[in-house]
């Protein structure tokens, strides 16, 4: 196990002022991929001083004006009691008071972005703030001491608990101990706590003095967060293709692991990209494809709907009754290992439904279920996995960690408008001729008559409907010209 961990590597590719990409590999295989594009500025984890614009009693939510084009959304369970109006009381049988009584329009609040704005929806906000450090997360207003569930050793959990009890966290502050704290000394952990306490003091002071709305605390860029959040002891090398970023990474690593500074390496061979050099580029291409091939010849198909992500498993080379059971099991097991990896890489959030190849043997079903759970264990996102139903379907719910690379870099096809299919050229040609016929019959129709359409459609009409164009010219005594336009015909 230890030898495998030594083969874990981190790659940071930077286009200054435009984009940062971070890849983590295990034995050369891409396991995690993060993308940040500057023009699509990320606001998640930023803290703002905002003002309550209005309160929706039916939704039990407040809409907050915090400086973004769209107001943020603040649910009743994300409102800290310190913001309640004096004399606010909970209703019998309810955990929270009516929001319209607890808050008032115009009231100032410090809010943190939990989820970036998407589409027509504003950002999801909370007043329960958190400030992440290398080893701990500071949670002002929540006097808690939480330890990462991934630290499983009871003795280590007890050791960490006693350390923070000795460090005496000030009243009104809570802590969440991160996984990377495992094995760290009291001095190291205490240093991280002191840094976060100073940071919170600055945030609180600025929150009082700043005007409304304003940015109070801005989360670091992806290159810095990658080292802070994803660099662990099992990472043996960090490769960076940008000089300034490489220096920043080296300085950070020096603070964390003074004896491991040589692990930070700069890519300077510009005959090829960093990702091409380490065979990462070809693997990243798969993230953006609908289909993913499996070793035995099967295939995964990912289809995003409004409500869920559907994953279908195609059997590929399976044939014949004799070996169907064995091949079905093998393909399903390969899918059970690959699907959690793809969900991580694509950062799929919400409900996922997986349609496995039919299995009759209960032991085979349990084997596939066990494989899914084992493969999903390393996911940083919270995931709830169900069992395979009698119809061969498995449901799971996954927390979306951020803005996925797909949503940042993809857009709906202008031809099909995102549905995946479009009207065929014959139908488009007929509709074009119908519209031309309508315009030609107008009293003020110009001569000669020009009509714009996509290059593909113009070629089709000239090859298959030229006689119709000639008939129009004779009937209306006009010269007709079809003009190619870059934009496809939107019909």
N, C-alpha and C positions, 0 to 999 in steps of 0.2 A: 504493500500500500504506500509506504514511504517513497519508494522509487518512482511511483506514478506521480506523486505530488511534486517531485522535483522537476517534472517535465511541463509544469504549468507556466505559461508565459503571458505577458501583457504587451499589447501593441497600441501605440497612440499615434494617430496620423492627423496632422494639423494643416489646414489652409488658413493662414493668418487673416483674421477679421471676417472669416466666412464660415468655416466648418471645423468641427473636431469629431473624430471617430475613435472609439476605444473597442478593442477586441481582446477577449481572454480565450486562450486555447488550452486544451489538455491533450498532451501527446500529439500536437499539431492539428487537432480537431477543434473547430470553433465552437465554444460553449456559451459565450455571452457576447453581445454586440450592442453598443450604445452609440447614438448619433445625436449631435447638437448642431443646428444651423443658426447662425447669428441673426439672419433676417426673420426667422421665426422664433423670436426671443422667448426663452423659457422663463416662466415666473413661478413655477412650483418651488415651494419652501421660502420664497420671498415674504418679508413681513411689511405690511403697509399700515399707515394710519388712515382710517377711512371714516365715513359717516353713514349712518343708517338712512337710506333714501326712502324706503317704505317697508311696511310689514304686511305680509299676506297671512291673515288669520286662518284661512282654509288649509294652506300648505304648512302652517306653523314654521314659517321661514322669513328671514329678513333679507332684503336686497341692499347691498353695500356699495356705495360710491367710493372707490379707492384709487381712482386715477386711470383705470382701464377704459377702453371704449364701451364695454358692456359691464353693467353692475355685477358684482359677485353674489353668490348664493350662500346664505348662512342658515343652516338648519337649527332648530331649537336645541338639539342635543350637542351642538358644537358651540353653544354660548356659555361662557364661564359665569358662575353665579356673581362674580364681582361686578358684572355689568348690569345686574338686575336693579330695577328701580326700588327705592326704599319702601318697605312694607309689602313687597311681592310675596305672595303665598302660593304654594302648590295646591292644585285641586285634589280632592280625595280620589285615590286610586290612580293618580298620575305621577310619573317620576319628575315631570317638569311643570312649571307654571305656564299659563297661556302666554305665548310670546308677545302678543299685543299689549299685555299688562306688564310684562317684565322689561320690555325695551320701549323706546319712543323714537319717532323719526327725528333726525337731526343729531342724535346722540353719537359721540365719537367713540370709536373702538379700534383696538389693535388687532389686525387679522393676518393670518398666514394662509398662503395659497396651498391647498391640499391637492387640487387637480386643476391643470391649466384649462383655459377656455377651449371649447371644441365646437366648431360649426356655429350654430345659433345660440349655444349655451354659454353663459358666463362662467367664470372660475368658481370652483367649489372652495369655500373658505372655512376657517375655524378660528376661534379665539383662544384655543388651547395651544399655545405656542411651543415650539421645540427648536433647540439649537444643537446641531450635530457636531461632535468632535471626532477625533480619531478613534477613541476607545469608548466614549460614553455619549449619550444624548441627554442634554439638559432639558427638563420639562418644567418651566416656571408655572406656578399655580397648581401643580399636582404633586403632592408630597408622597412620592412612591419610590420604591427601589426595585426595578424590574431587571431580570437577568435573561439574556437571550436564551431561547429554548434550545438553540443549537449547541449550547454548552451543556452537555449531558452528564458529565462526571459530577456526582453529588458533592465530592470533596472540593472540587474546584469552584463549584457554585457557592459553597459555604465559605471558602476562602475569600472570594470576591465580595460576598456580602459583608463579612467581618471587616474587610479593608475599608469599604465605604462607610460603614458605621463608625470606624475610628476616624475617618476624615471629617466627620461631622458636617454634613451638608446643611447649609443655612435653612432656616424655616421658610416655608413657601416655595422651596425648590425641590424637584424630584429628579431622579436619574433612571436612565435605561442603560444597562451595561451591554455593550456590543460584543459580538462573537470574537472579534480580534483581541479583546481584553484577556482572553484565556492565556494564562501563564505570565502575564505582565506583572511587574513589581508595583508595590505601593507608591513608590516615588514617581514612576511613569504615569500611573493612573491619577495621582494627585496633581501632577503638572497639567494634565488635560482638564481636570476639574477646575483648576485655578484660571486657566485660559477661558473656559466657558463662562465662569462667574464674572470675569471682567467684561466679556462680550455682552452678557445679559445686562450688566450695569450700563453699558453704552447704549444698548437698544432701549432700555427703559428711559434713560435720560433724553434721548432723541425723540422718543414717543411723546414725552411731555412737552418738549420745546417746539417740535416741528409743526408746520401748518397742516391743514387738512384739505385735500388728500396729499400724501407724500410717501415715498419709499423710505422705510426705516432700516431694513436689513436686506441685502442682496446676496443670494446664494452664489457660491463660487462657480467658475466655468467647469465644463466636463473634464478637462485635463486634470485639474486640481482634485475634483471629486473622485476621479478614478483612483488616484493614489490614496486618498483619504478613506474611500469606502470599499474598494475592491482589491487593494494591494494587501495580501496576506503572506504569512511566512512560507507558504507552499509555492509562491511565485518565484521562479528561479531567475527570470530575466525580464527587463522592461525595455522595449525598443521604441524609440521616438524618432520621427523624421523631421523635426523642427528644432533648431538650435536653442532658441530662448526657452521653449517648453522643456527641452531636455535638461537645461540648467535648473529650472524650477523643480522638475521631478527629482533630480539628483539632490538638491538641497533638502527636499521633503524626506526622501529616503534616508539621508544622512542623519536627520533628526530622529527618525524612527528606528533605523538599524544602522548605526555608525560603521559597522564592520562589513556592510554589504553594498557599499557605494559602487563597486565595480559591476554590479548587476545591471545598472542603467547604461544602455548602449544607444548611440546615435546612428541612424541609417543615413549614409552619405553617398551611396551608390545610386546616382540619379538616372542611370541607364534603365532602371526598373523601379517601380514603386515599392514601398515597404510591404504592402499586402501581396504584391506579385512575388516578391522575393521569398516569402514564407508560405506560399500557396494558400493564401487566405481569400484572395479575390474571387476565385471560383466557388468557394464555399458560401461567400456572402451573396452571390448571385441567386442561390437557391432560396434565400429568405423572401425574395420578391416574386417567386414563381408560385403558381397555383398548385403545381404537382411537385412532389418530392419522391425520388426513386429509392426503393429499399434494396438491400443486398441480394435477396433471393429472387428479384424480378418483380415484386409487388410495387405498389405505388400509393402514396398518400395524396388526397385531394382536399385542399382547404378552401372552403366557401364561406365568406362572411355575409351574414344576413343582418337585418335591423336588430333582431333579438339575440342572436347567438352565432358562434362559430361552429360550422358543421365540418367534421373531418371524416372523409370516406376512405376506406381501405380497399383498394382493388387487388385482386388475387394474382394478377400477372400470369406467371407460367404454371399455375396450379391446373392440373388436369387429371382425370381418371379417378374412380371411386377408391381405388386401392390406397393411393398415397394422399388422398385429399385431406384426411385428418391431420397427418404429419405436416403437410405443407401449409395448411390453414393455421396450425399452431405456430409454425416457424415464422410465417408472415406476420401473424398477430403479435408475436413476441418482439419481432423487429420493429413493428409499428409502436408497440408499448414503450420501447426505449427511445424511439425517434420523436414521437409526438410531444412529450414534455420538453425536449430540447427545442423543437420548433416553436412551441408556445412561448418559451423564454426568449428566443431570438427575435420573434415577431412581437413580443410583449402583448400577447392576446389577453384581454381582460373580459370579465363577465362570464357568461355561461358557454360551455363548450360541450358539444355532443359528438361522441366518437362512434362510428358504425363499424364494429369489428366483423370480420368474416365469421359466419355461423360456426359455432362449436357445440357439439352435443355432450362431450365429456366434461363432467363437472370439475375434474382435477385440472383440465386444460384451462377452463375459465378462471379458476382460482390462481393458476400460474400467471396468466396474463394480468389479472388484477394486481397481483403482488409485484409484478415487473413495473407496472405503471406507478405504483406507490413508491417503489424504490427509486425510480428514475426522477420522480418529482420532488424527492426529499431535499435535493440540493438547491431547489428554487428559492430565491429570496422572497418571492411573492407568497402571500398566504393563499393556500389552495385547499379546497374541500373536494375530495374524490368520492364518487358513489360506486356502486357495484354494477356489473354488466347485467342488464335485464334479460328476460327470456327472448327479447327481440334482437339481442346482440348489441344493444346500445349502452354506452357508458356516459354518464353525465359528470361534469366537474365544474367547479366555480373557481376562477383565478382572479386575484387582485392585479389590476394594471399598475405597474410601478411608475410609469412616466409616459411621455409622448413617444410612441414607437417610431422606429426608422421608417416603417411603411407609411404611416400617416404623415410624416415629415417630408417624404420624398416622392409620394405618389399622388396622383390626381385622377378624377374620373376621365375616361376616354371621351374626347369631344364628339366622336361619332355616335357612340352608344349611350353616352351620358351615364356611364357606370353600371349599366344593366348586364353587360357582357355579351350582348347580341345587338344587331342593328337591322334595319330594313334592308333587304337585298337591292342590288342595283336596278333590277327590272322594275321593282315597285317605285324606287326613287326616280327613275327615268319617266315613268308614267305620271307621277305627281308633278315633275318638272314641266312636262309637256302640257299638263292640265293648267298649271299656273301661267305658262307662256300664252296659251290659248285665251285665257281670261284677260291678260294684259293686252294682247293684240286686238281684242274686240273693243278696247276703250277708245273713246273719241279722240283723246289727246295722245294716243300712242305714238312715240317718236319714230322717225324713219331715218337711217336704218335702226333696227331694234336689236339691243344687246341684252343678253341674259347671263348672269354670273352663276357658276356652279363649281363644285370641286373638280380638280383635274381628272380624277378617276371617273366621275360621273359624266364629264364632258366627253371623254374618250368613249365611254359606253354608248352614249346617245349618238355620237357620230358614226360609230361602228354598227349599231343595231337599230337606230331610229332615224337615220338620215332621210328616208323617204317621207316621214312625217314632217320634218323640218321643211322639205321642198314643198309639200302640200300647203303648209302655212304661208310660205313665201308667195305661192301662186294665189291663194285665196285672199290674202291681205295686201298683195302687191308691195311687199317690203323685203328688203334684204335683212336676213336674221343672222346674228353672230352670237355664238356661244363663247363666253370668256371664262378662262380658268381662274378660280380664286383659291387662295391658300386655305381659307376656312372651309370645312365641309358643310354641305347643305344641311341645315338644321330642320329636318322634317320628321 
